[in-house]
Amino acid sequence: MSKTKNNLKKNSQKLRKEMTKEERHLWYDFLKTLPVTIHRQKVIGPYIVDFYCASAKLVIEIDGTQHFEEKGLASDAERDKYLNDMDLTVLRYSNYDVNSNFDGVCEDILKRIEVSGI
């Protein structure tokens, strides 16, 4: 395994143990209960995505405030393009969305999974 790939794997394991409050809430109170496999902190190419459902070709990202700064927006655009080029759909929700409209976020994710035929 290449050093970079190994570092990504170690980083993803660390991120699984240190999920944000919003990631934990979405995982334990919704995603984990779905009848499809969802991976947490999954390495895809040079990136680690928050959640990944292979059967629905779906990436779910929970964005903190850094994602709304110029550097974060540019980085996310590059990352989303890479993932879209792999035929993956990227759903982005802010921490605020998860905290203030949890049911709406869950309904949106469920709708996207169902649309994929799962």
C-alpha positions as CSV (number, residue, x, y, z in Angstrom):
1,M,0.0,0.0,0.0
2,S,1.4,3.4,-0.9
3,K,2.4,5.8,1.9
4,T,-0.3,8.3,0.8
5,K,-3.0,5.6,0.7
6,N,-1.9,4.3,4.0
7,N,-2.0,7.8,5.5
8,L,-5.5,8.3,4.2
9,K,-6.6,5.0,5.7
10,K,-5.1,5.9,9.1
11,N,-6.7,9.3,8.9
12,S,-10.1,7.8,8.0
13,Q,-9.9,5.5,11.1
14,K,-9.1,8.5,13.3
15,L,-12.0,10.5,11.8
16,R,-14.4,7.7,12.5
17,K,-13.4,7.8,16.2
18,E,-13.6,11.6,16.3
19,M,-16.8,12.3,14.4
20,T,-18.3,15.8,14.8
21,K,-21.5,16.1,16.9
22,E,-23.5,16.5,13.7
23,E,-21.9,13.5,12.0
24,R,-22.5,11.4,15.1
25,H,-26.1,12.5,15.2
26,L,-26.7,11.7,11.5
27,W,-24.9,8.3,11.8
28,Y,-26.4,6.9,15.0
29,D,-29.9,8.4,14.7
30,F,-30.5,7.7,11.0
31,L,-27.8,6.4,8.6
32,K,-26.9,3.4,10.7
33,T,-30.5,2.3,10.8
34,L,-31.0,2.2,7.0
35,P,-31.4,-1.2,5.2
36,V,-28.4,-0.3,3.0
37,T,-24.7,-0.3,3.7
38,I,-23.3,3.2,4.5
39,H,-19.6,3.6,5.2
40,R,-18.3,6.3,7.5
41,Q,-15.1,8.2,6.6
42,K,-14.6,6.3,3.4
43,V,-11.4,6.7,1.3
44,I,-12.3,7.4,-2.3
45,G,-9.3,8.2,-4.5
46,P,-7.4,11.0,-2.8
47,Y,-10.3,12.0,-0.5
48,I,-12.0,10.9,2.7
49,V,-15.8,11.4,2.4
50,D,-18.0,11.6,5.5
51,F,-20.5,8.9,4.4
52,Y,-20.7,6.7,1.4
53,C,-23.4,4.5,0.0
54,A,-21.9,2.4,-2.8
55,S,-25.2,0.8,-3.8
56,A,-26.8,4.3,-4.4
57,K,-23.5,5.9,-5.7
58,L,-24.0,8.5,-3.0
59,V,-21.6,10.6,-1.0
60,I,-23.0,12.6,2.0
61,E,-20.9,15.4,3.4
62,I,-21.6,17.4,6.6
63,D,-20.0,20.8,6.3
64,G,-18.7,22.9,9.1
65,T,-18.0,26.6,8.8
66,Q,-14.6,26.2,7.1
67,H,-16.5,24.9,4.1
68,F,-18.1,28.3,3.5
69,E,-14.8,30.2,3.4
70,E,-13.2,30.9,0.0
71,K,-10.5,28.2,0.4
72,G,-13.1,25.6,1.6
73,L,-15.5,26.4,-1.2
74,A,-12.7,26.0,-3.8
75,S,-11.5,22.7,-2.3
76,D,-15.1,21.3,-2.1
77,A,-15.7,22.3,-5.8
78,E,-12.5,20.4,-6.8
79,R,-13.5,17.4,-4.6
80,D,-17.1,17.3,-5.9
81,K,-15.9,17.4,-9.5
82,Y,-13.6,14.4,-8.8
83,L,-16.4,12.5,-7.2
84,N,-19.0,13.5,-9.9
85,D,-16.5,12.3,-12.5
86,M,-16.6,8.9,-10.8
87,D,-20.4,9.0,-11.4
88,L,-21.1,9.7,-7.7
89,T,-23.7,12.1,-6.4
90,V,-22.5,14.4,-3.6
91,L,-25.1,15.7,-1.1
92,R,-23.9,18.5,1.2
93,Y,-25.5,19.6,4.4
94,S,-24.3,22.2,6.8
95,N,-24.0,21.6,10.5
96,Y,-26.8,24.1,10.8
97,D,-29.0,21.9,8.5
98,V,-28.4,18.8,10.7
99,N,-29.0,20.7,13.9
100,S,-32.1,22.8,12.8
101,N,-33.8,20.5,10.2
102,F,-32.7,16.9,11.0
103,D,-35.9,15.4,9.7
104,G,-35.6,17.3,6.5
105,V,-32.0,16.2,6.0
106,C,-33.0,12.6,6.6
107,E,-36.0,12.8,4.3
108,D,-33.8,14.2,1.5
109,I,-31.1,11.5,1.9
110,L,-33.8,8.8,1.9
111,K,-35.4,10.2,-1.2
112,R,-32.0,10.2,-3.0
113,I,-31.4,6.6,-2.0
114,E,-34.8,5.5,-3.2
115,V,-34.4,7.4,-6.5
116,S,-31.3,5.3,-7.1
117,G,-33.6,2.2,-7.0
118,I,-32.4,0.8,-3.6
